[in-house]
Amino acid sequence: MSENGFHVHGPHDHELEHAAQHEPSGLAGQLAVITALLATIGAFFGYMGGLTQANAGMYKNNAAIAKTEAADKWNYYQAKANKQNLAELAQELVTNEDKRVKYQEKSARYEKEKAEIKADADKFEAESKEWDEKSEHQLHLHHRWAQATTALQIAIAVAAIALLTRKRWMEGATLVIGGVGIVLGVMAWLQV
């Protein structure tokens, strides 16, 4: 209370001022710093985990699109093969030489078109496989980032327990578990 230049402190005001002027020390201060660092690193790991999960989904979608394109090409290939078979059958059945030559030319044209269609279908099949492989790789990285993030979250929980119980050995456990999380994150970063 402040009145006419006279200021009276409450019983806890002096402790609050003292705490505000000094950095935290001892177990509580160390755990506060460790927890802040782990939470910051964990936020980055969580972001990377989400990014790789989104990439895996996008790549899987691209694989499905390429697979659909390949299926369309294979259906088109089959239609041309059917037309070629009919042209070859007609060529055998007709007696008129002009018509026989016409069906023979159609059959040759269908054979050429099938080769082009097959090349396109094979290209889409390969593209689909490539997207699938990229998706699997991103999913592997996502799992690694998720493991790293989980380890850091556990380390933060152990830090809270260490603060409540004031057990120094739990501070060590916090550092070990946090270290495991960081190693897992580095492995994800290096794509191991």
Residue pairs with C-beta under 8 A, 6 or more apart in sequence:
1 7
1 8
2 8
23 29
24 32
27 162
27 163
27 166
27 168
27 171
28 163
30 171
31 159
31 162
31 163
31 171
31 174
34 159
34 171
34 174
34 175
34 178
35 156
35 159
35 160
38 152
38 155
38 156
38 159
38 174
38 178
38 181
39 152
39 156
41 152
41 181
41 182
41 185
42 149
42 152
42 153
42 156
42 181
44 185
45 145
45 148
45 149
45 152
45 181
45 185
45 188
46 145
46 149
48 141
48 145
48 185
48 188
48 189
49 142
49 145
49 146
49 148
49 149
52 138
52 139
52 141
52 142
52 145
52 188
53 138
53 139
53 142
55 134
55 135
55 138
56 135
56 136
56 138
56 139
56 142
57 135
59 131
59 132
59 134
59 135
59 138
60 131
60 132
60 135
62 131
63 128
63 129
63 131
63 132
63 135
64 128
66 124
66 125
66 127
66 128
66 131
67 124
67 125
67 128
69 124
70 121
70 122
70 124
70 125
70 128
73 117
73 118
73 120
73 121
73 124
74 121
76 117
77 114
77 117
77 118
77 121
80 110
80 113
80 114
80 117
81 110
81 114
83 106
83 110
84 106
84 107
84 110
84 111
84 114
87 103
87 104
87 106
87 107
87 110
88 103
88 107
90 99
90 103
91 100
91 103
91 104
91 107
94 100
94 103
137 191
141 188
141 191
144 184
144 185
144 187
144 188
144 192
145 185
145 188
147 181
147 184
148 181
148 182
148 184
148 185
148 187
148 188
149 181
149 185
150 181
151 177
151 178
151 180
151 181
151 184
152 178
152 181
152 182
152 185
154 177
154 181
155 174
155 175
155 177
155 178
155 181
156 174
158 170
158 173
158 174
158 177
159 170
159 171
159 174
161 167
161 170
162 168
162 170
162 171
162 173
162 174
